[in-house]
């Protein structure tokens, strides 16, 4: 009895690697995609795109809702929902885009891929080093200008008109500084988090019969096109038949005349 179990175990262990070698993959629900964190001194904004195929078309809303709830609850770390799309038509699909901390990318993708399998994955990064440097220079310049205007505003010999002009300039500088600070915060957010786009696909409800249905619907058109092609081919061949048949008869007569015995010629 023990020998039988050992044989079965050996066969199972031998079959699994063979399946892998032949390219047979069992659908793995995790579809792991690791988050990326820029190294110190680097200003890289990482983005991930993954496409997940689900076995049933009605599973798309369930998976999207699960990802959305996990992001809203920040189950895997700080997360923000950027966009959400869903189409429940004949070819159902869906998309959800979030921004999440690098450590949360893998568990969130694993949650999204439950009951399905990842079909494609892509990770890319945008280098924000120049944009960050330009923003820092702009904020530094604006801060120096503001300090200069504040010093001028402290002078007691300024006329009222000059004080009003400085106040307007300071207000304009404050607006520019706020805009630059917001841009800097957005850059830091892009560097410290990952943008994750998850596309869901599923077979249509009538996918099993779609090919037969398409063939039957196109049968009349295919038959008409075939008849038209046949008539066109016949039209091309008719001139060759009309001109070629007499030529063949002439060649046959000449051949028979040339090969006829001399005694039988008149």
C-alpha positions in Angstrom: 0.0 0.0 0.0 2.8 2.4 0.9 4.6 1.6 -2.4 1.4 2.6 -4.3 1.3 6.0 -2.6 5.0 6.6 -3.3 4.4 5.8 -7.0 1.4 8.2 -7.1 3.4 10.9 -5.5 6.3 10.4 -7.8 4.0 10.6 -10.8 2.4 13.8 -9.5 5.8 15.4 -9.0 6.9 14.4 -12.4 3.7 15.7 -14.1 3.8 19.2 -12.6 7.2 20.2 -14.0 6.3 18.7 -17.3 3.2 20.9 -17.5 5.4 23.9 -16.8 7.9 23.0 -19.5 5.0 22.7 -22.0 3.8 26.2 -21.1 0.7 25.0 -19.2 0.1 27.5 -16.4 -2.4 27.2 -13.7 -4.2 30.5 -13.1 -2.5 32.1 -10.1 -4.8 34.5 -8.3 -2.1 36.6 -6.9 -0.7 38.2 -10.1 2.0 39.7 -8.0 3.4 43.0 -9.0 5.8 44.5 -6.6 5.8 48.2 -5.9 8.8 50.3 -6.7 10.5 52.9 -4.4 13.0 55.4 -5.9 16.5 55.2 -4.4 17.9 58.1 -2.3 18.7 61.0 -4.6 16.6 59.7 -7.5 13.3 61.4 -8.4 11.5 58.6 -10.2 7.7 58.4 -10.5 6.7 54.7 -11.0 3.6 53.5 -12.7 2.2 50.0 -13.0 -0.4 48.6 -15.5 -1.8 45.1 -15.2 -4.5 43.3 -17.1 -6.5 40.6 -15.3 -8.7 38.1 -17.0 -11.6 36.8 -14.9 -13.5 33.6 -15.6 -17.0 35.1 -15.4 -18.3 38.4 -16.7 -20.3 39.2 -13.5 -17.0 39.0 -11.5 -15.8 42.3 -12.7 -18.0 44.5 -10.5 -17.1 42.4 -7.5 -13.4 42.7 -8.1 -13.6 46.5 -8.7 -15.6 47.0 -5.6 -13.1 45.0 -3.6 -10.2 47.1 -4.8 -12.1 50.3 -4.3 -13.1 49.4 -0.7 -9.5 48.3 0.1 -8.2 51.6 -1.2 -10.8 53.7 0.6 -10.1 51.9 3.9 -6.3 52.2 3.3 -6.0 48.5 4.1 -2.6 48.2 2.5 -1.4 51.7 3.2 -2.1 55.2 2.0 -4.2 55.0 -1.1 -6.2 57.4 -3.3 -8.8 56.5 -6.0 -8.1 58.3 -9.2 -10.6 56.9 -11.6 -13.0 54.0 -12.1 -14.7 52.7 -15.3 -17.0 49.8 -15.9 -18.8 48.4 -19.0 -21.3 45.6 -18.6 -22.2 45.3 -22.3 -21.7 42.4 -24.6 -17.9 42.5 -24.0 -17.7 43.4 -20.3 -14.6 45.1 -19.0 -13.5 47.5 -16.3 -10.7 49.7 -15.1 -9.7 51.1 -11.8 -6.8 53.5 -11.3 -5.3 54.2 -7.8 -2.2 55.8 -6.3 -0.8 53.8 -3.4 2.4 53.4 -1.4 4.8 51.0 -2.9 4.3 48.4 -0.2 0.6 48.2 -1.0 0.9 47.5 -4.7 1.5 43.8 -4.4 -1.3 43.0 -1.9 -3.8 45.2 -3.8 -3.0 43.4 -7.1 -3.4 40.1 -5.4 -6.8 41.1 -4.1 -7.8 42.3 -7.6 -6.7 39.0 -9.2 -8.7 36.7 -7.0 -10.6 34.2 -9.2 -8.6 35.3 -12.3 -5.2 35.4 -13.9 -2.9 38.3 -14.9 -2.4 38.5 -18.7 0.0 41.3 -18.9 2.1 43.5 -16.7 4.0 46.7 -17.3 6.1 48.9 -15.0 7.5 52.2 -16.1 9.1 55.3 -14.5 9.2 59.0 -15.3 12.3 60.9 -14.2 11.2 64.1 -12.4 14.7 65.2 -11.5 14.7 68.2 -13.8 11.1 69.2 -12.9 12.0 69.0 -9.2 15.1 71.1 -9.6 13.2 73.7 -11.6 10.5 73.9 -9.0 13.1 74.3 -6.2 14.8 77.2 -8.1 11.4 78.9 -8.7 10.4 78.7 -5.0 13.8 79.9 -3.9 13.6 82.9 -6.3 10.1 83.8 -5.2 11.1 83.5 -1.5 14.0 85.9 -2.1 11.7 88.4 -3.9 9.2 88.2 -1.1 11.8 88.9 1.6 13.0 91.9 -0.4 9.5 93.3 -0.7 8.9 92.8 3.0 12.1 94.7 3.8 11.0 97.5 1.6 7.5 97.5 3.2 9.2 98.1 6.6 10.6 101.4 5.5 8.9 104.4 7.1 9.6 106.8 4.4 7.5 105.0 1.8 4.6 106.9 0.2 1.1 105.4 0.5 1.0 104.6 -3.2 4.3 102.7 -2.9 3.0 100.7 0.1 -0.1 99.8 -1.9 2.0 98.7 -4.9 4.2 96.5 -2.6 1.1 95.0 -1.1 -0.1 94.0 -4.5 3.3 92.6 -5.4 3.4 90.6 -2.2 -0.1 89.2 -2.9 0.9 88.1 -6.4 4.1 86.5 -5.0 2.1 84.6 -2.4 -0.1 83.2 -5.1 2.9 82.1 -7.1 4.5 80.6 -4.0 1.3 78.6 -3.2 1.2 77.3 -6.8 4.9 76.2 -6.6 4.3 74.6 -3.2 1.4 72.6 -4.5 3.4 71.5 -7.6 6.2 70.4 -5.3 3.8 68.5 -3.1 2.4 66.8 -6.2 5.9 65.8 -7.3 6.7 64.4 -3.9 3.5 62.4 -4.0 4.3 60.9 -7.4 7.8 60.0 -6.2 6.7 58.5 -2.9 3.7 56.5 -4.2 3.0 54.3 -7.2 0.2 54.8 -9.8 -1.5 51.5 -10.4 -3.9 50.8 -13.3 -5.8 47.5 -13.3 -7.8 46.5 -16.3 -10.3 43.7 -16.0 -11.6 41.5 -18.9 -14.0 38.6 -19.0 -15.6 36.4 -21.6 -18.9 37.7 -22.9 -22.1 35.7 -21.9 -22.5 34.3 -25.4 -18.8 33.8 -26.2 -19.3 30.1 -26.7 -21.7 30.6 -29.6 -20.4 33.9 -30.9 -18.3 32.3 -33.6 -21.1 30.1 -34.9 -23.5 33.0 -34.8 -21.1 35.2 -36.7 -20.6 32.5 -39.4 -24.4 32.0 -39.8 -25.0 35.8 -39.9 -22.4 36.2 -42.6 -23.3 33.1 -44.6 -25.5 35.0 -47.1 -22.8 37.6 -47.7 -20.1 35.0 -48.0 -22.2 33.1 -50.6 -22.9 36.2 -52.6 -19.2 37.2 -52.6 -18.2 33.7 -53.7 -20.7 33.7 -56.6 -19.5 37.2 -57.6 -15.8 36.1 -57.5 -16.6 33.0 -59.6 -18.4 35.1 -62.3 -15.5 37.5 -62.3 -13.0 34.7 -62.8 -15.1 33.3 -65.7 -15.1 36.8 -67.2 -11.3 36.8 -67.1 -11.1 33.4 -68.7 -13.5 33.9 -71.6 -11.2 36.0 -73.8 -8.5 33.4 -73.4 -10.9 30.6 -74.4 -12.2 32.5 -77.4 -8.8 33.3 -78.7 -7.0 30.2 -77.5 -9.3 27.5 -78.7 -8.9 28.3 -82.5 -5.1 28.7 -81.9 -5.0 25.2 -80.3 -6.9 23.7 -83.3 -4.5 25.3 -85.7 -1.5 24.1 -83.8 -3.0 20.6 -83.7 -3.5 20.6 -87.5 0.0 21.8 -88.1 1.4 19.1 -85.8 -0.6 16.4 -87.5 0.5 17.6 -90.9 4.1 17.8 -89.9 4.1 14.3 -88.4 2.1 12.6 -91.2 4.1 10.0 -93.2 5.4 11.3 -96.6 3.7 8.6 -98.6 0.3 9.5 -97.3 0.6 13.2 -98.4 -1.1 14.1 -101.6 
